[in-house]
């Protein structure tokens, strides 16, 4: 299991996966249970220490889980 940035770049830039099929769970204060889920195509940029959507900047340390279809690519609880 790699780091969040490497996983997202791998899915986005390597032809065998579709970024639209990725779901990302992240800590979002004020959301129900303080967790929000976005789909990969909501990401507008993948930076060094955070990713951006049209409405938010999400630091990688807040990412809890990344799932591609039914495959868990990242799970912070298992680190």
C-alpha positions in Angstrom: 0.0 0.0 0.0 1.6 3.3 -1.1 1.0 6.8 0.0 -2.2 8.7 -1.0 -0.5 10.9 -3.6 1.2 8.0 -5.4 -2.0 6.0 -5.4 -4.0 8.8 -6.9 -1.4 9.6 -9.6 -1.2 5.9 -10.5 -4.9 5.6 -11.0 -5.1 8.9 -12.9 -2.1 8.5 -15.2 -1.9 4.7 -15.9 -4.2 3.4 -18.5 -5.5 0.3 -16.7 -7.7 2.3 -14.2 -10.4 4.9 -14.5 -10.2 7.8 -12.0 -14.1 8.1 -12.1 -14.3 4.7 -10.4 -12.3 5.8 -7.3 -14.0 6.7 -4.1 -12.1 8.6 -1.4 -13.2 8.8 2.2 -11.8 11.8 4.2 -12.1 13.5 7.5 -14.3 16.6 7.0 -15.3 18.4 10.2 -19.0 19.1 10.3 -20.1 16.4 7.8 -22.2 13.5 9.2 -19.8 11.4 11.3 -17.1 13.9 10.3 -16.5 11.8 7.1 -17.1 12.9 3.5 -16.8 10.8 0.3 -15.8 12.1 -3.1 -15.4 10.4 -6.4 -12.1 10.6 -8.3 -13.3 12.8 -11.1 -14.1 15.5 -8.6 -10.3 16.0 -8.1 -9.0 19.0 -10.0 -5.4 18.7 -9.0 -3.1 16.3 -7.1 -0.4 18.3 -5.3 2.6 17.4 -3.1 0.7 17.4 0.2 -2.9 17.9 -0.8 -5.5 17.3 -3.5 -8.0 19.9 -4.7 -11.6 19.8 -5.8 -13.7 22.7 -7.1 -14.9 23.3 -3.5 -12.1 22.1 -1.2 -8.4 21.6 -0.6 -7.9 18.2 1.1 -4.6 17.5 2.9 -3.5 13.9 2.4 -3.3 13.3 6.2 -7.1 13.6 6.2 -7.7 10.8 3.7 -9.0 7.7 5.5 -9.6 5.3 2.6 -9.4 5.0 -1.2 -11.4 2.3 -3.0 -11.2 1.4 -6.7 -14.4 -0.5 -7.6 -14.3 -3.0 -4.7 -10.6 -3.0 -4.2 -9.2 -1.1 -1.2 -6.1 0.8 -2.4 -5.5 2.7 0.9 -6.9 2.3 4.4 -5.4 4.5 7.1 -6.8 2.2 9.8 -4.5 -0.6 8.6 -1.2 1.4 8.6 
